[in-house]
Amino acid sequence: MRLKQLFSLLALLVSAQSFAVESIDNCAVGCPTGGSTNVSIVRHAYTLNNNSSTKFANWVAYHITKDTLASGKTRSWKTDPVLDPQDTLAPADYTGANAALQVDRGHQAPLASLANVSDWESLNYLSNITPQKSALNQGSWAALEDQERKLIARADVSSVYTVTGPLYEREIGKLPGTSKPHTIPSGYWKVIFINSSPEVNHYAAFIFDQDTPRDADFCQFRTTVNEVEKRSGLILWAGLPDAVQDKLKSKPGVLPELMGCQN
């Protein structure tokens, strides 16, 4: 009888854990589809799709609220414990990268925007990191992340949903500290909408080249979701009706106006 009760308790625990993962929705209108069929990981901090060939995420989706922001958290880089070590990078693999390539360990889901979630330490897993040129990482990319935090501070904004990922359109080089096969991104894209859906709210799309100058204005990299899909090979907002997708994706969106961009 006790053994039967133990199995029942274990079944309940597994069920509860499964429900907890299923109840996390960092995309709201469907996570990206297409591209790699490699491992997807769902966490409170983000949802990502890992690519074992490039060693970086195909895409990372995250959800910022007024409760997720925090500062002062440490950057302790770690290999993602969920992934096979051969499918991702380790901290030592970045040895000498800054000197050789002028790259930082660039967060895809930003630490400052999500550091108050329960699994915030996973933001420093290298599955959420790419080698991003320092000028881009500390320049217009950081400015855009700051604008996401300014959006969530608005009284009329309850959620900021973002999905971001790499582009591989030319050879950039290799990390000098690793012999693992990998591909450094040549650029990045980011698609943002506020509140519950891009269908009824503001949205924006951006594409950045890896060699973007430090003083570049992020506003000049505005684009359409169609262009992001064309260049990334992914389908975004797949949970929306096709007619709605067609209408929204061909237009640049007006959210940049709330982010300080001029027409």
Backbone as numpy.savetxt, mean C-alpha at the origin, in Angstrom:
# Nx Ny Nz CAx CAy CAz Cx Cy Cz
-15.38 -37.16 27.18 -16.21 -35.96 27.18 -15.34 -34.71 27.18
-14.30 -34.73 28.01 -13.41 -33.58 28.07 -12.72 -33.36 26.72
-12.31 -34.47 26.07 -11.66 -34.37 24.77 -12.61 -33.75 23.74
-13.86 -34.14 23.82 -14.87 -33.59 22.91 -15.04 -32.09 23.13
-15.05 -31.69 24.41 -15.18 -30.27 24.72 -13.96 -29.48 24.24
-12.78 -30.09 24.35 -11.55 -29.44 23.90 -11.59 -29.19 22.39
-12.02 -30.21 21.63 -12.12 -30.04 20.19 -13.15 -28.97 19.82
-14.23 -28.92 20.58 -15.26 -27.90 20.33 -14.71 -26.50 20.57
-13.90 -26.37 21.66 -13.30 -25.07 21.98 -12.31 -24.65 20.90
-11.50 -25.61 20.43 -10.54 -25.30 19.37 -11.25 -24.87 18.09
-12.36 -25.53 17.79 -13.14 -25.17 16.60 -13.67 -23.75 16.71
-14.11 -23.38 17.91 -14.62 -22.02 18.13 -13.52 -20.99 17.97
-12.32 -21.31 18.49 -11.20 -20.38 18.38 -10.79 -20.17 16.93
-10.71 -21.25 16.16 -10.36 -21.15 14.74 -11.40 -20.33 14.00
-12.68 -20.60 14.33 -13.77 -19.85 13.70 -13.68 -18.37 14.01
-13.37 -18.03 15.27 -13.27 -16.63 15.68 -12.12 -15.94 14.97
-10.98 -16.64 14.83 -9.83 -16.05 14.14 -10.14 -15.82 12.67
-10.83 -16.78 12.05 -11.19 -16.63 10.64 -12.12 -15.46 10.44
-13.09 -15.32 11.35 -14.03 -14.20 11.25 -13.32 -12.87 11.41
-12.34 -12.83 12.34 -11.60 -11.59 12.58 -10.87 -11.14 11.32
-10.24 -12.11 10.60 -9.54 -11.77 9.38 -10.52 -11.34 8.30
-11.63 -12.09 8.16 -12.61 -11.78 7.13 -13.27 -10.43 7.36
-13.34 -9.99 8.61 -14.03 -8.74 8.92 -13.16 -7.52 8.64
-11.88 -7.71 8.36 -10.99 -6.61 8.01 -11.17 -6.29 6.53
-11.52 -5.06 6.22 -11.70 -4.65 4.83 -10.93 -3.36 4.59
-9.75 -3.47 4.03 -8.92 -2.31 3.76 -9.15 -1.72 2.37
-10.10 -2.28 1.63 -10.34 -1.83 0.25 -11.71 -1.19 0.05
-12.72 -1.62 0.77 -14.09 -1.08 0.76 -14.86 -1.37 -0.53
-14.23 -1.22 -1.69 -14.94 -1.45 -2.95 -14.23 -2.52 -3.78
-13.57 -3.44 -3.07 -12.87 -4.53 -3.73 -11.38 -4.27 -3.85
-10.58 -5.24 -3.41 -9.14 -5.13 -3.56 -8.74 -5.40 -5.01
-7.57 -4.95 -5.43 -7.15 -5.15 -6.82 -7.15 -6.61 -7.23
-7.47 -6.85 -8.48 -7.43 -8.19 -9.06 -6.51 -8.17 -10.27
-6.10 -9.38 -10.70 -5.18 -9.48 -11.82 -3.74 -9.50 -11.33
-2.82 -9.57 -12.26 -1.41 -9.59 -11.87 -1.03 -10.92 -11.25
-0.18 -10.89 -10.26 0.34 -12.09 -9.63 -0.74 -12.82 -8.83
-0.65 -14.13 -8.82 -1.54 -14.94 -7.99 -0.84 -15.38 -6.72
0.24 -14.70 -6.38 0.99 -15.04 -5.18 0.19 -14.75 -3.92
0.83 -14.89 -2.77 0.16 -14.82 -1.47 -0.40 -13.43 -1.17
-1.65 -13.40 -0.71 -2.24 -12.18 -0.17 -2.30 -12.29 1.34
-2.02 -11.19 2.02 -1.97 -11.15 3.48 -2.91 -10.05 3.96
-3.79 -10.40 4.90 -4.75 -9.45 5.45 -4.37 -9.15 6.89
-4.14 -7.88 7.18 -3.82 -7.42 8.53 -4.65 -6.18 8.84
-4.69 -5.80 10.12 -5.38 -4.56 10.47 -4.70 -3.37 9.81
-3.38 -3.39 9.74 -2.62 -2.27 9.20 -2.78 -2.14 7.69
-2.90 -3.26 6.99 -2.97 -3.24 5.53 -3.34 -4.62 5.01
-3.68 -4.65 3.74 -3.81 -5.89 2.98 -2.84 -5.78 1.82
-2.06 -6.84 1.57 -1.13 -6.79 0.45 -1.11 -8.10 -0.32
-0.64 -7.99 -1.56 -0.45 -9.15 -2.42 1.03 -9.24 -2.76
1.70 -10.26 -2.26 3.15 -10.37 -2.42 3.51 -11.03 -3.74
4.62 -10.60 -4.31 5.13 -11.17 -5.55 6.47 -11.84 -5.26
6.51 -13.15 -5.38 7.73 -13.89 -5.04 8.84 -13.68 -6.06
8.50 -13.22 -7.26 9.52 -12.98 -8.28 10.23 -11.64 -8.06
9.44 -10.58 -7.88 10.06 -9.27 -7.66 10.57 -9.12 -6.24
9.95 -9.86 -5.29 10.21 -9.80 -3.84 9.51 -8.61 -3.17
8.63 -7.95 -3.92 7.89 -6.82 -3.36 6.39 -7.01 -3.61
5.58 -6.27 -2.90 4.13 -6.39 -3.05 3.67 -5.88 -4.41
2.74 -6.59 -5.04 2.09 -6.09 -6.24 1.22 -4.88 -5.92
0.62 -4.91 -4.74 -0.19 -3.79 -4.26 -0.35 -3.89 -2.76
-0.57 -2.75 -2.14 -0.83 -2.66 -0.71 -2.03 -1.73 -0.52
-3.03 -2.19 0.21 -4.23 -1.39 0.48 -4.29 -1.08 1.96
-4.65 0.16 2.30 -4.76 0.53 3.71 -5.89 1.52 3.93
-6.35 1.56 5.17 -7.54 2.34 5.55 -7.18 3.23 6.74
-7.14 4.53 6.51 -6.81 5.48 7.56 -8.10 6.03 8.17
-8.16 6.06 9.50 -9.26 6.70 10.20 -8.68 7.68 11.22
-9.55 8.35 11.92 -9.08 9.31 12.93 -8.39 8.60 14.09
-8.62 7.28 14.21 -8.05 6.52 15.32 -6.76 5.79 14.97
-6.38 5.77 13.71 -5.21 4.97 13.32 -3.90 5.74 13.40
-3.96 7.06 13.45 -2.73 7.87 13.43 -1.99 7.81 14.77
-0.67 7.81 14.70 0.17 7.88 15.90 1.58 8.24 15.47
2.33 8.78 16.39 3.72 9.14 16.10 4.64 8.51 17.13
5.93 8.57 16.86 6.92 8.10 17.82 7.18 6.61 17.80
6.62 5.87 16.84 6.86 4.43 16.77 8.19 4.17 16.06
8.86 3.10 16.47 10.19 2.78 15.94 10.10 2.10 14.58
11.19 2.21 13.84 11.31 1.53 12.55 12.26 0.36 12.72
11.71 -0.78 13.08 12.51 -1.99 13.30 12.21 -2.96 12.16
13.10 -3.00 11.18 12.84 -3.77 9.97 12.90 -5.27 10.24
11.94 -6.01 9.69 11.90 -7.46 9.89 11.40 -8.14 8.62
11.83 -9.38 8.43 11.27 -10.22 7.38 9.84 -10.58 7.75
8.94 -10.57 6.78 7.55 -10.93 7.07 7.49 -12.40 7.48
7.01 -12.70 8.71 7.02 -14.08 9.20 6.03 -14.99 8.49
5.08 -14.43 7.78 4.08 -15.24 7.07 4.64 -15.78 5.76
5.60 -15.09 5.19 6.11 -15.46 3.87 7.31 -16.39 3.94
7.46 -17.22 2.93 8.67 -18.01 2.77 9.84 -17.04 2.61
10.93 -17.25 3.33 12.08 -16.33 3.24 12.59 -16.12 1.82
12.37 -17.09 0.94 12.81 -16.95 -0.44 11.88 -16.07 -1.28
10.70 -15.74 -0.72 9.72 -14.95 -1.47 9.72 -13.48 -1.09
10.61 -13.10 -0.18 10.67 -11.72 0.27 12.12 -11.40 0.64
12.36 -10.20 1.10 13.72 -9.81 1.48 13.88 -9.78 2.99
15.14 -9.78 3.42 15.50 -9.68 4.83 16.23 -8.35 5.05
16.28 -7.87 6.29 16.96 -6.58 6.55 18.37 -6.50 5.98
19.12 -7.60 6.06 20.50 -7.59 5.57 20.59 -7.38 4.06
19.52 -7.71 3.35 19.53 -7.56 1.90 19.63 -6.10 1.45
19.30 -5.18 2.36 19.37 -3.75 2.04 20.74 -3.14 2.36
21.67 -3.96 2.84 23.00 -3.45 3.18 23.65 -2.76 1.98
24.09 -1.54 2.16 24.78 -0.80 1.11 23.87 -0.21 0.05
22.56 -0.37 0.20 21.63 0.08 -0.85 21.59 1.59 -0.99
21.62 2.30 0.12 21.54 3.76 0.04 22.77 4.35 -0.64
23.94 3.84 -0.28 25.17 4.36 -0.88 25.25 4.05 -2.37
24.80 2.85 -2.75 24.93 2.43 -4.14 23.84 2.99 -5.04
22.61 3.06 -4.52 21.47 3.41 -5.36 20.70 4.64 -4.90
21.11 5.21 -3.75 20.40 6.37 -3.17 18.94 6.04 -2.91
18.70 4.87 -2.32 17.34 4.46 -1.99 17.15 4.35 -0.48
15.91 4.60 -0.05 15.49 4.36 1.32 14.67 3.08 1.37
14.42 2.60 2.57 13.41 1.55 2.76 12.07 2.28 2.81
11.37 2.29 1.71 10.16 3.09 1.60 8.90 2.32 1.94
8.17 2.80 2.97 6.89 2.17 3.32 5.87 2.36 2.19
5.11 1.32 1.93 3.96 1.45 1.03 2.73 1.87 1.84
2.38 1.13 2.88 1.40 1.61 3.86 2.19 2.41 4.90
1.90 3.70 5.06 2.77 4.59 5.86 2.65 4.37 7.36
3.79 4.39 8.03 3.85 4.15 9.47 3.07 5.20 10.25
3.29 6.47 9.97 2.66 7.53 10.77 1.14 7.54 10.65
0.62 7.04 9.53 -0.83 7.05 9.31 -1.53 5.88 9.98
-0.78 4.84 10.34 -1.40 3.59 10.80 -0.76 3.04 12.07
0.07 3.83 12.72 0.86 3.34 13.86 0.04 3.06 15.10
-1.24 3.42 15.10 -2.07 3.16 16.27 -2.93 1.91 16.13
-2.73 1.14 15.05 -3.47 -0.11 14.91 -2.78 -1.20 15.73
-3.50 -2.27 16.01 -2.99 -3.30 16.92 -1.74 -4.01 16.39
-1.65 -4.18 15.08 -0.49 -4.87 14.51 0.43 -3.90 13.76
0.61 -2.73 14.33 1.39 -1.67 13.67 2.82 -2.10 13.34
3.38 -3.03 14.12 4.77 -3.45 13.86 4.91 -4.10 12.48
3.81 -4.64 11.95 3.86 -5.26 10.62 4.11 -4.23 9.53
3.93 -2.95 9.84 4.23 -1.90 8.86 5.72 -1.87 8.52
6.55 -2.40 9.42 7.99 -2.46 9.21 8.46 -3.79 8.63
7.51 -4.70 8.35 7.89 -5.93 7.65 8.31 -5.55 6.23
9.31 -6.23 5.71 9.83 -5.85 4.41 8.89 -6.19 3.26
7.81 -6.90 3.54 6.77 -7.08 2.52 6.04 -5.78 2.23
6.10 -4.84 3.17 5.47 -3.52 3.03 6.48 -2.45 2.61
7.66 -2.87 2.25 8.76 -1.95 1.94 9.26 -2.19 0.52
9.70 -1.13 -0.15 10.43 -1.27 -1.40 11.64 -0.35 -1.37
12.65 -0.60 -2.20 13.77 0.34 -2.32 13.29 1.57 -3.10
13.04 2.65 -2.41 12.49 3.86 -3.03 13.54 4.96 -2.98
13.79 5.60 -4.10 14.80 6.66 -4.15 14.53 7.68 -3.04
15.58 8.09 -2.36 15.45 9.01 -1.23 14.74 10.30 -1.63
15.05 10.80 -2.82 14.44 12.06 -3.27 12.93 11.93 -3.39
12.45 10.79 -3.88 11.01 10.56 -3.99 10.41 10.28 -2.62
11.03 9.38 -1.87 10.50 8.97 -0.57 10.38 10.14 0.40
11.36 11.02 0.39 11.37 12.15 1.32 10.77 13.42 0.71
10.42 13.36 -0.58 9.88 14.51 -1.27 8.40 14.41 -1.52
8.01 14.26 -2.79 6.59 14.31 -3.15 5.79 13.13 -2.60
6.44 11.97 -2.42 5.74 10.81 -1.83 5.36 11.11 -0.39
6.30 11.66 0.37 6.02 12.03 1.76 4.97 13.14 1.83
5.01 14.07 0.89 4.03 15.15 0.87 2.63 14.62 0.62
2.50 13.61 -0.25 1.20 13.02 -0.52 0.69 12.26 0.70
1.58 11.54 1.38 1.17 10.86 2.62 0.70 11.87 3.66
1.37 12.99 3.73 0.96 14.04 4.67 -0.43 14.56 4.32
-0.72 14.68 3.05 -2.05 15.14 2.63 -3.13 14.12 2.99
-2.80 12.83 2.96 -3.76 11.82 3.40 -4.13 12.04 4.87
-3.13 12.36 5.68 -3.39 12.61 7.10 -4.17 13.91 7.30
-3.94 14.88 6.46 -4.72 16.12 6.55 -6.17 15.88 6.14
-6.38 14.99 5.19 -7.75 14.65 4.80 -8.53 14.06 5.96
-7.92 13.11 6.68 -8.64 12.44 7.76 -8.89 13.38 8.93
-8.18 14.49 8.98 -8.40 15.48 10.04 -9.63 16.34 9.77
-10.16 16.28 8.55 -11.33 17.08 8.21 -12.58 16.52 8.89
-13.48 17.39 9.28 -14.71 16.97 9.96 -15.62 16.16 9.03
-15.54 16.40 7.72 -16.42 15.72 6.77 -15.80 14.45 6.19
-14.66 14.01 6.74 -14.00 12.80 6.26 -13.85 11.81 7.41
-14.41 10.62 7.24 -14.33 9.58 8.28 -13.35 8.47 7.92
-13.03 8.33 6.65 -12.12 7.29 6.19 -11.34 7.77 4.98
-10.10 7.33 4.90 -9.29 7.51 3.69 -8.83 6.12 3.26
-9.28 5.69 2.09 -8.89 4.39 1.55 -7.85 4.59 0.45
-6.76 3.87 0.56 -5.67 4.00 -0.42 -5.20 2.62 -0.86
-4.91 2.50 -2.13 -4.20 1.32 -2.63 -3.03 1.83 -3.45
-1.88 1.20 -3.26 -0.65 1.67 -3.90 0.18 0.48 -4.35
1.07 0.71 -5.28 1.91 -0.38 -5.75 3.01 0.09 -6.68
3.86 -0.84 -7.11 5.01 -0.52 -7.95 4.72 -0.65 -9.44
5.57 -0.04 -10.23 5.60 -0.24 -11.67 6.98 -0.76 -12.05
7.02 -1.59 -13.08 8.29 -2.15 -13.55 8.38 -1.89 -15.05
8.86 -0.71 -15.41 8.86 -0.30 -16.81 10.26 -0.10 -17.38
11.28 -0.20 -16.53 12.67 -0.16 -17.00 13.56 -0.70 -15.88
14.77 -1.05 -16.24 15.73 -1.58 -15.26 16.27 -0.44 -14.40
16.28 -0.65 -13.10 16.77 0.36 -12.15 18.12 -0.03 -11.56
18.36 -1.31 -11.42 19.58 -1.79 -10.77 19.24 -2.88 -9.78
20.22 -3.33 -9.04 20.03 -4.40 -8.07 20.57 -3.97 -6.71
19.96 -4.48 -5.67 20.46 -4.24 -4.32 21.81 -4.93 -4.17
22.84 -4.23 -3.75 24.17 -4.84 -3.67 24.33 -5.83 -2.53
23.40 -5.83 -1.57 23.57 -6.66 -0.40 22.90 -8.02 -0.46
22.35 -8.38 -1.62 21.67 -9.67 -1.71 21.94 -10.35 -3.04
21.94 -11.68 -3.01 22.06 -12.46 -4.24 20.70 -13.01 -4.68
19.65 -12.71 -3.91 18.31 -13.16 -4.28 17.86 -12.45 -5.56
17.23 -13.19 -6.47 16.65 -12.52 -7.64 15.57 -11.53 -7.18
15.57 -10.33 -7.72 14.59 -9.31 -7.34 14.54 -8.25 -8.43
13.50 -7.44 -8.40 13.35 -6.36 -9.37 12.94 -5.09 -8.64
13.76 -4.06 -8.74 13.46 -2.79 -8.08 12.46 -2.01 -8.93
11.42 -1.45 -8.32 10.42 -0.69 -9.09 11.03 0.51 -9.81
10.49 0.80 -10.99 10.89 2.00 -11.73 9.95 3.16 -11.44
8.85 2.86 -10.76 7.88 3.89 -10.41 6.83 3.35 -9.47
5.89 4.20 -9.12 4.83 3.84 -8.16 3.53 4.52 -8.55
2.43 3.90 -8.15 1.12 4.50 -8.33 0.39 4.51 -6.99
-0.57 5.39 -6.88 -1.38 5.47 -5.66 -2.77 5.97 -6.04
-3.80 5.29 -5.55 -5.20 5.67 -5.79 -5.89 5.83 -4.45
-6.55 6.96 -4.26 -7.12 7.34 -2.96 -8.58 7.72 -3.14
-9.43 7.33 -2.19 -10.77 7.92 -2.10 -11.14 8.09 -0.64
-12.12 8.95 -0.38 -12.51 9.24 1.01 -13.90 8.70 1.32
-14.12 8.47 2.59 -15.38 7.96 3.13 -15.68 6.57 2.61
-16.85 6.27 2.09 -17.22 4.87 1.87 -16.99 4.36 0.46
-16.93 5.24 -0.55 -16.83 4.77 -1.92 -16.45 5.92 -2.85
-15.67 5.63 -3.89 -15.38 6.68 -4.87 -16.62 7.06 -5.68
-17.63 6.20 -5.65 -18.84 6.45 -6.43 -19.58 7.70 -5.95
-19.51 7.97 -4.65 -20.27 9.09 -4.10 -19.37 10.13 -3.45
-18.07 9.92 -3.50 -17.14 10.83 -2.84 -15.97 11.17 -3.76
-15.02 11.90 -3.24 -13.87 12.33 -4.02 -12.83 11.21 -4.12
-12.10 11.21 -5.23 -11.02 10.24 -5.43 -9.90 10.90 -6.23
-8.72 10.25 -6.20 -7.56 10.77 -6.91 -6.64 9.62 -7.27
-5.89 9.79 -8.35 -4.90 8.80 -8.78 -3.60 9.52 -9.14
-2.49 8.88 -8.80 -1.17 9.47 -9.04 -0.21 8.39 -9.55
0.72 8.79 -10.41 1.82 7.93 -10.83 3.12 8.72 -10.70
4.09 8.11 -10.01 5.39 8.75 -9.77 6.49 7.92 -10.41
7.44 8.58 -11.05 8.64 7.90 -11.52 9.61 7.75 -10.35
10.37 6.68 -10.36 11.35 6.46 -9.29 12.36 7.61 -9.20
12.65 8.26 -10.31 13.63 9.35 -10.33 13.01 10.74 -10.18
11.85 10.81 -9.56 11.20 12.10 -9.32 12.10 13.00 -8.46
12.32 14.25 -8.86 13.15 15.16 -8.06 12.55 15.42 -6.68
13.40 15.68 -5.73 12.97 15.88 -4.34 11.97 17.04 -4.21
12.15 18.10 -4.97 11.31 19.28 -4.81 10.08 19.28 -5.72
9.79 18.15 -6.37 8.64 18.07 -7.27 7.33 18.14 -6.49
6.33 18.77 -7.06 5.00 18.88 -6.46 4.20 17.63 -6.82
3.68 16.93 -5.82 2.94 15.70 -6.10 1.75 15.95 -7.02
1.21 17.15 -7.02 0.04 17.46 -7.83 0.29 17.25 -9.33
1.53 17.42 -9.76 1.83 17.31 -11.18 1.81 15.87 -11.67
1.64 14.92 -10.75 1.63 13.51 -11.13 0.23 12.91 -11.10
-0.79 13.77 -11.12 -2.17 13.30 -11.18 -2.43 12.55 -12.49
-3.28 11.55 -12.40 -3.62 10.76 -13.58 -5.01 10.16 -13.38
-5.38 9.20 -14.19 -6.67 8.52 -14.06 -6.46 7.10 -13.56
-7.52 6.51 -13.03 -7.44 5.11 -12.60 -7.23 4.22 -13.82
-7.81 4.58 -14.95 -7.58 3.82 -16.18 -6.10 3.72 -16.50
-5.38 4.83 -16.35 -3.95 4.83 -16.65 -3.18 3.96 -15.66
-3.58 4.00 -14.39 -2.95 3.14 -13.39 -3.17 1.68 -13.75
-4.38 1.32 -14.12 -4.68 -0.07 -14.48 -3.90 -0.50 -15.72
-3.82 0.38 -16.70 -3.11 0.07 -17.94 -1.64 -0.23 -17.67
-1.03 0.55 -16.81 0.41 0.41 -16.58 0.75 -0.63 -15.52
-0.17 -0.92 -14.61 0.09 -1.90 -13.55 -0.39 -3.30 -13.90
-1.33 -3.40 -14.84 -1.91 -4.69 -15.18 -2.94 -5.18 -14.19
-3.40 -4.30 -13.30 -4.38 -4.65 -12.27 -5.74 -4.05 -12.60
-6.76 -4.57 -11.94 -8.11 -3.99 -11.99 -8.45 -3.50 -10.60
-8.76 -2.22 -10.47 -9.08 -1.61 -9.18 -10.59 -1.44 -9.04
-11.03 -1.31 -7.80 -12.44 -1.04 -7.48 -13.38 -2.07 -8.11
-12.94 -3.33 -8.12 -13.69 -4.38 -8.81 -15.06 -4.64 -8.18
-15.27 -4.16 -6.95 -16.56 -4.36 -6.29 -17.64 -3.42 -6.77
-17.28 -2.42 -7.54 -18.27 -1.48 -8.08 -18.89 -2.03 -9.37
-20.13 -1.66 -9.67 -20.73 -2.07 -10.95 -19.88 -1.60 -12.13
-19.87 -2.38 -13.20 -19.03 -2.07 -14.36 -19.31 -0.68 -14.91
-20.58 -0.30 -14.97 -20.94 1.01 -15.52 -20.36 2.14 -14.67
-20.36 1.94 -13.36 -19.80 2.95 -12.45 -18.29 3.01 -12.61
-17.64 1.84 -12.71 -16.20 1.81 -12.92 -15.82 2.58 -14.19
-16.54 2.31 -15.27 -16.23 2.96 -16.55 -16.35 4.47 -16.44
-17.35 4.93 -15.71 -17.59 6.37 -15.58 -16.49 7.04 -14.77
-16.09 6.41 -13.66 -15.14 7.04 -12.76 -13.70 6.93 -13.24
-13.34 5.78 -13.76 -11.93 5.50 -14.03 -11.34 6.32 -15.18
-12.19 6.85 -16.03 -11.69 7.63 -17.15 -11.46 9.09 -16.80
-11.88 9.50 -15.60 -11.75 10.89 -15.17 -10.73 10.98 -14.03
-10.02 12.10 -13.91 -8.98 12.22 -12.88 -9.49 12.35 -11.46
-10.76 12.68 -11.26 -11.27 12.85 -9.90 -10.99 14.24 -9.37
-11.76 14.66 -8.38 -11.63 16.03 -7.85 -11.03 16.08 -6.45
-10.69 14.93 -5.89 -10.08 14.92 -4.56 -8.81 15.77 -4.47
-7.98 15.82 -5.52 -6.77 16.66 -5.41 -7.05 18.11 -5.03
-8.23 18.61 -5.35 -8.56 19.98 -4.98 -8.61 20.14 -3.46
-9.04 19.08 -2.76 -9.04 19.11 -1.30 -7.64 18.91 -0.73
-6.72 18.51 -1.58 -5.35 18.24 -1.17 -4.41 19.38 -1.57
-5.00 20.49 -1.99 -4.20 21.67 -2.30 -3.77 21.81 -3.74
-4.20 20.90 -4.62 -3.82 20.98 -6.03 -4.71 21.97 -6.77
-4.13 22.70 -7.69 -4.86 23.65 -8.52 -5.18 23.01 -9.87
-6.30 23.39 -10.45 -6.68 22.86 -11.76 -5.71 23.35 -12.84
